[in-house]
């Protein structure tokens, strides 16, 4: 994107040769190379979208298909070399396997012939006469398409062209639209082979699609909880903080208890031959262990930091005053949320198409198999990187917009006359000058996330082949990348605020912010950390209640559904939505403290250089200084007392 002007002057003052803090005076395009890089990356994403639309076949995943290349419930095009392909299956919406009770297993895949039928046989069929009667009465033909129902009992090859007798009673499950046998002796073997017959990516996508209504409902629930938490922080009081912390503790303990109860339930009611049961049990155990560790850590932190609640309430009240000067800051996450929803829907649609991209190949007896296209796995990784980078870019734009609005309101001399439309002004500056800076910051976050995903995949692949030391090493590396990600997010936020103040590029802004924050770290670091911790607890509360709802909803359909992936998706979505809304307060806090540090750096409170901060904020700063001074004095007195009690030489 080209800049409309080389420089943006808020006043006639030009930037001096030696760079210094100059709030809202100088503006230029920053990190344009990264903006062009992002543009070229999205060109690749657009190619993948077009390729998936042309080569993908989502209907095969959603509705199922027979052995001759026909998608059930759809009108099909013929496949060259397959005479039974290209049929109209509009009224035949279910997949029936001719040998469902004793399936032929080839390389752990179901080798039985599959047909599209209008309905599944609900009663056992013991003879070909009963199969013929079922076809005549229900219109559901269970033999090969080119065999007329009149010849079911007359054709000498009917035993090979019709299902193996007896045909067990079956029922269609909505997950794969397959006719699954209901007799105990057939169900377990068929279900295990059926699930293993599907590629892992297909199983995950099928689990997502089968639970799409539940996922949508839980996402709406997470959105409502996030809005509630945002308004709680807006009108926060000391009593409300105690109630909020109590709810967080109860939510954490409740989710941990539910997860351990589910694991106990799985271990006592486990179908060994079903892979989904084993995968769900392992994931539930992992969820339970992780949630227990997180709960223990958070409970310890809450106990240690409980004495800072009063000052934190005052801090949020100061933050609320800043938000009152620009009330539309509270609604700013809505457009971020809408853009994220649109992008995620588009991303999932492309993922579904990529997962079904394959070419039809004719094998024996005119049957058709779909072979995955070469390069699909690489496209999937590219698509995943696009999800992370673009999502972080959208969230970074929100952070930059909020930081710019706070900077505009803070560096305003006349507090009784706030600036007009600070959010629109911040958006326009971001759009014309600093998109490259946001792209660079979001890229760094993405770089930190990709190794974590790779480590998780390697750990999952090699966990059965390596010992405890190897697993511990992978976990330590994962935790290191997680801590680095958290630190980098804080650096990014300060860099965005500095860019909004000075108009400098990302690296320069990050360096300047680190220098000035280190000079003034003693003023607000403890209170700011606890404020950020309270906001993080709000996110935890949203995720806890959303995950609890997901556990209750998904657990009712555990047999043929890998519901741990939809649950992880819901948890990720809940945290991202909570982060989008509650990060308004987090961003305002960080931006406010950095503006305060710049105010101290450039002004001294005299009549020639008065502070930009208002009286309420100045009073809060003085109280913080008194608390810090009193704490330092107590530490000094304690040290002197310890020195005075040391044993000295005995003088006679």
C-alpha positions as CSV (number, residue, x, y, z in Angstrom):
1,X,0.0,0.0,0.0
2,X,1.3,3.4,-1.0
3,X,1.4,6.2,1.5
4,X,-0.6,9.3,0.6
5,X,2.0,11.5,1.9
6,X,5.6,11.1,3.0
7,X,5.0,12.8,6.3
8,X,2.0,13.5,8.5
9,X,2.4,16.7,10.5
10,X,0.1,17.3,13.5
11,X,1.8,20.7,14.0
12,X,4.4,22.7,12.0
13,X,7.2,21.3,14.2
14,X,9.6,19.1,12.4
15,X,11.4,16.1,13.8
16,X,14.8,16.9,15.1
17,X,17.8,15.1,13.9
18,X,18.4,13.4,17.3
19,X,15.4,11.2,17.9
20,X,13.4,11.8,21.1
21,X,10.0,11.4,22.5
22,X,7.6,13.7,20.6
23,X,4.0,12.7,21.2
24,X,1.8,12.9,18.0
25,X,4.1,15.3,16.2
26,X,5.7,13.3,13.4
27,X,4.2,10.5,11.3
28,X,5.5,8.4,8.4
29,X,4.9,5.0,6.8
30,X,6.6,2.2,8.9
31,X,7.7,-1.3,8.0
32,X,6.4,-1.2,4.5
33,X,8.5,-4.2,3.5
34,X,6.5,-6.4,5.9
35,X,3.3,-5.1,4.5
36,X,4.3,-6.2,1.0
37,X,5.4,-9.6,2.4
38,X,2.0,-10.0,4.0
39,X,0.3,-9.2,0.7
40,X,2.4,-11.8,-1.1
41,X,1.6,-14.4,1.6
42,X,-2.2,-13.7,1.1
43,X,-1.7,-14.1,-2.6
44,X,-0.7,-17.7,-1.8
45,X,-3.7,-18.1,0.5
46,X,-6.0,-16.9,-2.3
47,X,-4.4,-19.5,-4.6
48,X,-5.2,-22.3,-2.1
49,X,-8.8,-21.0,-1.7
50,X,-9.2,-21.2,-5.5
51,X,-7.5,-24.6,-5.7
52,X,-9.7,-26.1,-2.9
53,X,-12.9,-24.8,-4.6
54,X,-11.9,-26.5,-7.8
55,X,-10.4,-29.7,-6.5
56,X,-12.3,-30.2,-3.3
57,X,-15.4,-32.3,-2.7
58,X,-16.8,-31.5,0.7
59,X,-20.0,-33.4,-0.1
60,X,-18.1,-36.7,0.0
61,X,-17.1,-35.9,3.6
62,X,-20.5,-34.7,4.7
63,X,-22.8,-37.1,3.0
64,X,-20.7,-40.2,2.3
65,X,-20.2,-42.1,-1.0
66,X,-20.5,-45.6,-2.5
67,X,-17.8,-47.8,-4.0
68,X,-18.6,-46.5,-7.5
69,X,-17.8,-42.9,-7.0
70,X,-21.4,-41.7,-6.3
71,X,-22.0,-39.2,-3.5
72,X,-25.1,-40.2,-1.6
73,X,-28.0,-37.7,-1.7
74,X,-26.6,-35.9,-4.7
75,X,-26.8,-35.9,-8.5
76,X,-23.4,-37.2,-9.7
77,X,-21.2,-36.9,-12.8
78,X,-19.9,-40.1,-14.4
79,X,-16.4,-41.3,-13.8
80,X,-14.6,-42.7,-16.9
81,X,-14.2,-46.5,-16.7
82,X,-16.8,-46.9,-13.9
83,X,-20.1,-47.9,-15.5
84,X,-22.1,-47.6,-12.3
85,X,-21.0,-44.1,-11.6
86,X,-22.8,-40.9,-12.5
87,X,-26.2,-41.9,-11.0
88,X,-28.8,-39.7,-9.4
89,X,-28.7,-40.4,-5.7
90,X,-30.9,-37.6,-4.6
91,X,-33.3,-39.9,-2.8
92,X,-30.6,-42.3,-1.6
93,X,-28.9,-40.5,1.3
94,X,-27.5,-43.4,3.4
95,X,-24.4,-45.5,2.9
96,X,-25.0,-49.3,3.3
97,X,-22.1,-51.8,3.5
98,X,-22.9,-55.2,1.9
99,X,-20.8,-57.0,4.4
100,X,-21.2,-55.0,7.6
101,X,-21.3,-57.8,10.1
102,X,-18.2,-59.6,8.8
103,X,-16.3,-56.9,7.0
104,X,-13.3,-57.6,4.8
105,X,-10.3,-55.7,6.4
106,X,-7.5,-54.7,4.0
107,X,-4.7,-52.8,5.7
108,X,-7.1,-51.8,8.5
109,X,-9.5,-50.4,6.0
110,X,-13.0,-51.5,5.2
111,X,-13.0,-53.5,1.9
112,X,-16.7,-54.2,1.8
113,X,-18.7,-52.8,-1.1
114,X,-20.7,-49.7,-0.2
115,X,-24.0,-48.7,-1.8
116,X,-26.3,-45.6,-1.5
117,X,-29.7,-46.6,-0.2
118,X,-32.8,-44.7,0.7
119,X,-33.2,-46.3,4.1
120,X,-31.3,-48.7,6.4
121,X,-32.9,-52.1,7.2
122,X,-34.2,-51.8,10.8
123,X,-34.9,-55.5,11.1
124,X,-32.7,-58.5,10.4
125,X,-33.0,-60.0,6.9
126,X,-32.2,-63.7,6.9
127,X,-32.9,-64.7,3.3
128,X,-32.7,-63.2,-0.2
129,X,-36.5,-63.3,-0.3
130,X,-36.6,-61.0,2.7
131,X,-34.0,-58.7,1.0
132,X,-36.3,-58.7,-2.0
133,X,-39.4,-57.9,0.0
134,X,-37.6,-55.1,1.8
135,X,-36.6,-53.6,-1.6
136,X,-40.1,-53.8,-2.9
137,X,-41.8,-52.3,0.2
138,X,-39.3,-49.6,1.2
139,X,-37.7,-48.8,-2.2
140,X,-34.2,-49.4,-0.7
141,X,-32.2,-51.7,-2.9
142,X,-29.4,-53.5,-1.0
143,X,-27.9,-55.3,-4.0
144,X,-25.6,-54.0,-6.8
145,X,-27.3,-51.3,-8.8
146,X,-27.3,-53.3,-12.1
147,X,-29.2,-56.2,-10.5
148,X,-33.0,-55.7,-10.6
149,X,-34.9,-56.6,-7.5
150,X,-36.9,-59.1,-9.5
151,X,-33.8,-61.1,-10.0
152,X,-32.6,-61.1,-6.4
153,X,-33.8,-64.7,-6.0
154,X,-33.2,-65.9,-9.6
155,X,-29.7,-64.7,-10.5
156,X,-27.1,-67.5,-9.9
157,X,-24.6,-64.8,-8.8
158,X,-26.9,-63.1,-6.3
159,X,-24.8,-64.3,-3.4
160,X,-21.9,-62.1,-4.6
161,X,-24.1,-59.3,-5.8
162,X,-26.2,-59.0,-2.7
163,X,-25.2,-58.4,1.0
164,X,-23.9,-61.4,3.0
165,X,-26.7,-63.0,5.0
166,X,-28.0,-62.5,7.5
167,X,-28.2,-58.7,7.1
168,X,-28.2,-57.3,10.6
169,X,-30.6,-54.5,11.7
170,X,-28.9,-51.1,11.3
171,X,-29.4,-47.4,12.0
172,X,-28.0,-44.4,10.2
173,X,-25.7,-42.2,12.3
174,X,-25.6,-38.5,11.4
175,X,-21.8,-38.4,11.6
176,X,-20.9,-40.3,8.5
177,X,-24.4,-41.1,7.2
178,X,-23.5,-44.8,7.4
179,X,-25.9,-47.7,8.2
180,X,-24.3,-49.0,11.4
181,X,-25.3,-52.5,12.5
182,X,-27.1,-52.6,15.9
183,X,-26.4,-56.1,17.0
184,X,-23.7,-56.3,19.7
185,X,-21.6,-58.9,17.9
186,X,-21.4,-56.7,14.7
187,X,-21.4,-53.2,16.1
188,X,-18.0,-53.1,17.8
189,X,-16.0,-54.6,14.9
190,X,-17.8,-52.6,12.3
191,X,-17.5,-49.3,14.1
192,X,-13.8,-49.7,14.8
193,X,-13.0,-50.6,11.1
194,X,-15.3,-47.7,9.9
195,X,-13.5,-45.1,12.0
196,X,-10.1,-46.4,11.1
197,X,-11.1,-46.4,7.4
198,X,-11.3,-42.6,7.6
199,X,-8.2,-40.5,7.4
200,X,-7.3,-38.6,10.7
201,X,-7.9,-35.2,9.1
202,X,-11.3,-36.4,7.8
203,X,-12.2,-37.7,11.2
204,X,-11.4,-34.4,12.8
205,X,-13.3,-32.5,10.2
206,X,-16.3,-34.9,10.5
207,X,-16.3,-34.4,14.2
208,X,-16.4,-30.7,13.8
209,X,-19.2,-30.9,11.2
210,X,-21.2,-33.3,13.3
211,X,-21.0,-31.0,16.3
212,X,-21.3,-27.7,14.4
213,X,-24.6,-26.8,16.1
214,X,-23.1,-27.4,19.6
215,X,-19.9,-25.5,18.7
216,X,-22.0,-22.6,17.4
217,X,-24.1,-22.5,20.6
218,X,-21.0,-22.7,22.8
219,X,-19.3,-19.9,20.8
220,X,-22.4,-17.7,21.4
221,X,-22.3,-18.6,25.1
222,X,-18.6,-17.5,25.2
223,X,-19.5,-14.3,23.5
224,X,-22.2,-13.5,26.1
225,X,-19.8,-14.4,29.0
226,X,-17.1,-12.1,27.5
227,X,-19.6,-9.2,27.2
228,X,-20.7,-9.8,30.8
229,X,-17.1,-9.8,32.0
230,X,-16.3,-6.6,30.1
231,X,-19.1,-4.7,31.8
232,X,-18.1,-6.2,35.2
233,X,-14.6,-4.7,34.8
234,X,-16.2,-1.4,33.6
235,X,-18.2,-1.0,36.9
236,X,-15.8,-2.9,39.2
237,X,-15.9,-2.5,43.0
238,X,-14.0,-4.2,45.9
239,X,-17.0,-6.5,46.6
240,X,-17.4,-7.4,43.0
241,X,-13.7,-8.4,42.8
242,X,-14.1,-10.8,45.7
243,X,-17.2,-12.3,44.1
244,X,-15.4,-12.6,40.8
245,X,-12.4,-14.3,42.4
246,X,-14.7,-16.7,44.2
247,X,-16.4,-17.6,40.9
248,X,-13.0,-18.2,39.2
249,X,-12.0,-20.6,42.0
250,X,-15.3,-22.5,41.9
251,X,-15.1,-22.7,38.2
252,X,-11.6,-24.1,38.1
253,X,-12.3,-26.7,40.8
254,X,-15.6,-27.6,39.1
255,X,-14.0,-28.2,35.7
256,X,-11.2,-30.2,37.2
257,X,-13.7,-32.4,39.1
258,X,-15.8,-33.0,35.9
259,X,-12.7,-33.9,33.9
260,X,-11.5,-36.4,36.5
261,X,-15.0,-37.9,36.8
262,X,-15.2,-38.3,33.0
263,X,-11.8,-40.1,33.0
264,X,-13.0,-42.4,35.7
265,X,-16.2,-43.0,33.7
266,X,-14.2,-43.8,30.6
267,X,-11.9,-46.3,32.4
268,X,-14.9,-48.2,33.7
269,X,-16.9,-48.1,30.5
270,X,-14.5,-48.5,27.7
271,X,-15.0,-50.2,24.3
272,X,-11.4,-51.4,23.6
273,X,-12.0,-51.8,19.8
274,X,-13.1,-48.2,19.2
275,X,-10.2,-45.8,18.5
276,X,-12.4,-42.8,19.3
277,X,-13.0,-44.1,22.8
278,X,-9.3,-44.6,23.4
279,X,-8.5,-41.2,22.0
280,X,-11.2,-39.4,24.0
281,X,-10.0,-41.1,27.2
282,X,-6.4,-40.1,26.6
283,X,-7.4,-36.5,25.8
284,X,-9.7,-36.3,28.9
285,X,-6.7,-37.5,31.0
286,X,-4.5,-34.8,29.4
287,X,-7.2,-32.1,30.0
288,X,-7.6,-33.2,33.6
289,X,-3.8,-33.1,34.3
290,X,-3.3,-29.7,32.6
291,X,-6.4,-28.2,34.3
292,X,-5.3,-29.4,37.7
293,X,-1.8,-27.9,37.3
294,X,-3.2,-24.6,36.1
295,X,-5.8,-24.6,38.9
296,X,-3.0,-25.2,41.5
297,X,-0.8,-22.4,40.1
298,X,-3.7,-19.9,39.9
299,X,-4.8,-20.6,43.4
300,X,-1.3,-20.0,44.7
301,X,-1.1,-16.7,42.8
302,X,-4.5,-15.6,44.1
303,X,-3.4,-16.3,47.6
304,X,-0.1,-14.5,47.2
305,X,-1.5,-11.4,45.5
306,X,-4.7,-11.0,47.6
307,X,-3.4,-7.9,49.4
308,X,-3.2,-5.9,46.2
309,X,-7.0,-6.0,45.6
310,X,-7.8,-2.5,46.9
311,X,-5.2,-0.7,44.7
312,X,-6.2,-2.8,41.8
313,X,-9.8,-1.6,42.1
314,X,-8.6,2.0,42.1
315,X,-6.5,1.2,39.0
316,X,-9.6,-0.1,37.2
317,X,-11.6,2.9,38.2
318,X,-8.9,5.2,36.7
319,X,-9.0,3.0,33.6
320,X,-12.8,3.3,33.4
321,X,-12.4,7.1,33.5
322,X,-10.2,6.9,30.4
323,X,-12.8,4.7,28.7
324,X,-15.6,7.1,29.6
325,X,-13.8,9.8,27.6
326,X,-14.1,7.4,24.6
327,X,-17.0,5.1,25.4
328,X,-16.9,3.4,22.0
329,X,-13.7,1.6,23.0
330,X,-16.0,-1.0,24.7
331,X,-17.7,-1.7,21.4
332,X,-14.5,-1.7,19.4
333,X,-14.0,-5.5,19.8
334,X,-17.3,-6.1,18.1
335,X,-16.0,-5.4,14.6
336,X,-12.8,-7.4,15.5
337,X,-15.1,-10.3,16.5
338,X,-17.1,-10.0,13.3
339,X,-14.0,-10.0,11.1
340,X,-12.6,-13.0,13.0
341,X,-15.8,-14.9,12.6
342,X,-15.9,-14.2,8.8
343,X,-12.3,-15.2,8.5
344,X,-12.7,-18.4,10.5
345,X,-15.8,-19.5,8.6
346,X,-13.9,-19.0,5.3
347,X,-10.8,-20.8,6.7
348,X,-12.9,-23.8,7.8
349,X,-14.7,-24.0,4.5
350,X,-11.3,-24.0,2.7
351,X,-10.0,-26.7,5.1
352,X,-13.0,-28.9,4.4
353,X,-12.4,-28.6,0.7
354,X,-8.7,-29.3,1.1
355,X,-9.4,-32.4,3.2
356,X,-11.5,-33.9,0.4
357,X,-9.4,-32.9,-2.6
358,X,-8.6,-36.1,-4.5
359,X,-8.7,-37.8,-7.9
360,X,-11.0,-40.7,-8.7
361,X,-9.2,-43.9,-9.8
362,X,-11.0,-46.9,-11.1
363,X,-9.9,-50.3,-9.6
364,X,-11.3,-53.8,-9.9
365,X,-15.0,-54.5,-10.9
366,X,-15.6,-50.8,-11.9
367,X,-15.2,-49.6,-8.3
368,X,-13.7,-46.2,-7.6
369,X,-11.2,-45.0,-5.0
370,X,-10.2,-41.4,-4.3
371,X,-6.5,-40.8,-4.0
372,X,-5.3,-37.7,-2.2
373,X,-3.6,-35.1,-4.4
374,X,0.1,-34.5,-4.0
375,X,1.0,-31.5,-2.0
376,X,-2.2,-31.3,0.0
377,X,-0.3,-31.7,3.3
378,X,2.0,-28.8,2.5
379,X,-1.1,-26.7,1.6
380,X,-2.6,-27.6,4.9
381,X,0.4,-26.3,6.8
382,X,0.4,-23.1,4.7
383,X,-3.3,-22.8,5.5
384,X,-2.6,-23.2,9.2
385,X,0.1,-20.5,9.2
386,X,-2.4,-18.3,7.4
387,X,-4.9,-18.9,10.2
388,X,-2.5,-18.0,13.0
389,X,-0.9,-15.0,11.2
390,X,-4.1,-13.4,10.0
391,X,-5.9,-13.9,13.4
392,X,-3.0,-12.3,15.2
393,X,-2.9,-9.5,12.7
394,X,-6.6,-8.8,13.3
395,X,-6.1,-8.8,17.0
396,X,-3.0,-6.6,16.7
397,X,-5.0,-4.1,14.7
398,X,-7.4,-3.9,17.6
399,X,-4.5,-3.3,20.0
400,X,-3.0,-0.6,17.8
401,X,-6.4,1.1,17.5
402,X,-7.1,1.2,21.2
403,X,-3.5,2.3,22.0
404,X,-3.9,5.1,19.5
405,X,-7.2,6.3,21.0
406,X,-5.7,6.2,24.5
407,X,-2.7,8.2,23.3
408,X,-4.9,10.8,21.7
409,X,-7.0,11.2,24.9
410,X,-4.0,11.2,27.2
411,X,-1.9,13.8,25.4
412,X,-4.7,16.3,25.3
413,X,-4.2,19.4,27.4
414,X,-7.8,20.4,27.8
415,X,-9.3,17.4,29.7
416,X,-12.7,19.1,29.7
417,X,-12.8,19.1,25.9
418,X,-11.8,15.5,24.8
419,X,-10.8,15.1,21.1
420,X,-13.5,14.2,18.6
421,X,-13.6,10.7,17.3
422,X,-10.3,9.3,18.7
423,X,-11.1,5.8,17.5
424,X,-11.7,6.8,13.9
425,X,-8.5,9.0,14.1
426,X,-6.5,6.0,15.4
427,X,-8.0,3.7,12.7
428,X,-7.1,6.2,9.9
429,X,-3.5,6.5,11.2
430,X,-3.2,2.7,11.4
431,X,-4.6,2.2,7.9
432,X,-2.4,4.8,6.2
433,X,0.9,4.6,8.1
434,X,1.4,1.6,10.4
435,X,-0.1,-1.6,8.9
436,X,3.4,-2.8,8.3
437,X,4.3,-2.5,12.0
438,X,1.2,-4.5,12.9
439,X,2.1,-7.2,10.3
440,X,5.6,-7.5,11.8
441,X,4.4,-7.8,15.3
442,X,1.8,-10.5,14.4
443,X,4.4,-12.3,12.4
444,X,6.7,-12.6,15.5
445,X,3.8,-14.0,17.5
446,X,3.1,-16.5,14.7
447,X,6.8,-17.6,14.7
448,X,6.5,-18.3,18.4
449,X,3.4,-20.4,17.9
450,X,4.5,-22.6,15.0
451,X,7.3,-24.3,17.0
452,X,4.8,-25.1,19.8
453,X,2.5,-26.8,17.3
454,X,5.4,-28.7,15.8
455,X,6.6,-29.8,19.3
456,X,3.1,-31.0,20.1
457,X,3.0,-33.0,16.9
458,X,6.4,-34.6,17.5
459,X,5.5,-35.3,21.1
460,X,2.3,-37.0,20.0
461,X,4.1,-39.1,17.4
462,X,7.1,-40.2,19.4
463,X,5.5,-40.5,22.9
464,X,5.3,-44.3,22.6
465,X,8.9,-44.6,21.4
466,X,10.8,-42.5,23.9
467,X,11.3,-42.5,27.6
468,X,10.4,-40.0,30.3
469,X,13.5,-37.9,29.7
470,X,12.6,-37.3,26.1
471,X,9.0,-36.4,27.0
472,X,10.2,-34.1,29.7
473,X,12.6,-32.4,27.2
474,X,9.7,-31.7,24.8
475,X,7.5,-30.4,27.6
476,X,10.3,-28.0,28.8
477,X,10.8,-26.7,25.2
478,X,7.1,-26.2,24.9
479,X,6.9,-24.2,28.1
480,X,9.9,-22.1,27.1
481,X,8.2,-21.1,23.9
482,X,5.0,-20.4,25.8
483,X,6.8,-18.1,28.2
484,X,8.6,-16.4,25.3
485,X,5.2,-15.9,23.6
486,X,3.8,-14.2,26.6
487,X,6.7,-11.9,26.9
488,X,6.7,-11.1,23.2
489,X,3.0,-10.1,23.4
490,X,3.8,-7.6,26.1
491,X,6.7,-6.2,24.1
492,X,4.4,-6.0,21.0
493,X,1.8,-4.0,23.0
494,X,4.3,-1.5,24.2
495,X,5.7,-1.2,20.7
496,X,2.3,-0.5,19.2
497,X,1.7,2.2,21.8
498,X,5.1,3.8,21.1
499,X,4.4,3.7,17.4
500,X,1.1,5.5,18.1
501,X,3.0,8.1,20.1
502,X,6.2,8.6,18.1
503,X,5.3,7.2,14.6
504,X,8.5,5.0,14.6
505,X,8.9,1.5,13.2
506,X,8.4,-1.7,15.2
507,X,12.0,-2.4,16.3
508,X,12.7,1.3,17.2
509,X,9.4,1.5,19.1
510,X,10.1,-1.7,21.0
511,X,13.6,-0.6,22.0
512,X,12.3,2.9,23.1
513,X,9.4,1.3,25.1
514,X,11.8,-1.1,26.8
515,X,14.1,1.7,27.9
516,X,11.5,4.0,29.2
517,X,9.6,1.3,30.9
518,X,12.7,0.1,32.7
519,X,13.2,3.6,34.1
520,X,9.7,3.8,35.6
521,X,9.2,0.1,36.5
522,X,9.1,0.8,40.2
523,X,6.0,2.9,40.0
524,X,3.4,0.6,38.6
525,X,4.9,-2.8,37.8
526,X,3.4,-4.7,40.8
527,X,-0.1,-3.2,40.4
528,X,0.0,-3.5,36.7
529,X,0.9,-7.1,36.9
530,X,-1.9,-7.8,39.3
531,X,-4.3,-5.9,37.0
532,X,-3.3,-8.0,34.1
533,X,-3.6,-11.0,36.3
534,X,-7.2,-10.1,37.1
535,X,-8.0,-9.7,33.4
536,X,-6.5,-13.1,32.8
537,X,-8.7,-14.6,35.5
538,X,-11.7,-13.1,33.6
539,X,-10.5,-15.0,30.5
540,X,-10.1,-18.1,32.5
541,X,-13.6,-17.8,33.9
542,X,-15.1,-17.5,30.3
543,X,-13.1,-20.6,29.2
544,X,-14.0,-22.6,32.3
545,X,-17.7,-22.2,31.9
546,X,-17.6,-22.7,28.1
547,X,-15.5,-25.9,28.4
548,X,-17.9,-27.2,31.1
549,X,-20.8,-26.7,28.7
550,X,-18.8,-28.4,26.0
551,X,-18.0,-31.4,28.2
552,X,-21.7,-31.9,29.0
553,X,-22.8,-31.5,25.4
554,X,-20.1,-33.6,23.7
555,X,-20.1,-36.4,26.2
556,X,-23.5,-37.5,25.1
557,X,-22.2,-38.5,21.7
558,X,-18.8,-40.0,22.5
559,X,-18.9,-43.3,20.6
560,X,-18.5,-42.3,16.9
561,X,-17.1,-38.8,17.5
562,X,-13.7,-37.6,18.3
563,X,-15.1,-34.8,20.4
564,X,-11.8,-33.7,21.9
565,X,-11.0,-31.7,18.8
566,X,-14.3,-29.8,18.8
567,X,-13.8,-29.2,22.5
568,X,-10.3,-27.8,21.9
569,X,-11.7,-25.6,19.1
570,X,-14.4,-24.3,21.5
571,X,-11.8,-23.6,24.2
572,X,-9.6,-21.8,21.7
573,X,-12.5,-19.8,20.4
574,X,-13.7,-19.0,23.9
575,X,-10.3,-17.7,25.0
576,X,-9.8,-15.8,21.8
577,X,-13.2,-14.1,22.1
578,X,-12.6,-13.3,25.8
579,X,-9.2,-12.0,24.9
580,X,-10.7,-9.8,22.2
581,X,-13.1,-8.1,24.6
582,X,-11.2,-8.1,27.9
583,X,-8.0,-7.0,26.2
584,X,-9.6,-3.6,25.9
585,X,-8.8,-3.0,29.6
586,X,-5.5,-4.7,29.3
587,X,-4.5,-2.6,26.3
588,X,-5.8,0.6,28.0
589,X,-3.8,-0.2,31.2
590,X,-0.5,-0.9,29.3
591,X,-1.0,2.2,27.1
592,X,-1.9,4.4,30.1
593,X,1.3,3.4,32.0
594,X,3.5,3.9,29.0
595,X,1.9,7.4,28.4
596,X,2.6,8.1,32.0
597,X,6.2,7.1,31.6
598,X,6.6,9.4,28.5
599,X,4.9,12.2,30.4
600,X,7.5,11.9,33.2
601,X,10.2,11.8,30.6
602,X,9.2,14.9,28.7
603,X,7.7,17.0,31.5
604,X,8.5,18.0,35.1
605,X,5.2,19.3,36.4
606,X,6.3,23.0,36.2
607,X,4.2,25.7,34.7
608,X,6.5,25.6,31.6
609,X,6.2,21.8,31.3
610,X,3.0,20.7,33.0
611,X,2.0,17.0,33.1
612,X,-0.6,15.7,30.7
613,X,-2.2,13.5,33.4
614,X,-5.3,14.6,35.2
615,X,-5.7,15.1,38.9
616,X,-7.3,11.7,39.6
617,X,-4.5,9.8,37.9
618,X,-1.9,12.0,39.7
619,X,-3.5,11.3,43.0
620,X,-3.4,7.6,42.3
621,X,0.3,7.8,41.4
622,X,1.0,9.6,44.7
623,X,-0.8,6.8,46.6
624,X,1.3,4.2,44.8
625,X,4.5,6.0,45.6
626,X,3.5,6.2,49.3
627,X,2.7,2.5,49.4
628,X,6.1,1.7,47.7
629,X,7.9,4.0,50.1
630,X,6.3,2.5,53.1
631,X,7.1,-1.0,51.9
632,X,10.7,-0.1,51.3
633,X,11.0,1.5,54.7
634,X,9.6,-1.7,56.3
635,X,12.1,-3.8,54.4
636,X,14.9,-1.4,55.6
637,X,13.8,-1.6,59.2
638,X,13.6,-5.4,59.0
639,X,17.1,-5.5,57.6
640,X,18.4,-3.3,60.4
641,X,16.7,-5.4,63.0
642,X,18.3,-8.5,61.6
643,X,21.7,-6.8,61.6
644,X,21.3,-5.6,65.2
645,X,20.5,-9.1,66.5
646,X,23.8,-10.6,65.1
647,X,26.2,-11.8,67.8
648,X,29.0,-9.4,68.5
649,X,32.3,-9.8,70.3
650,X,32.1,-10.0,74.1
651,X,33.8,-6.9,75.7
652,X,35.0,-7.3,79.3
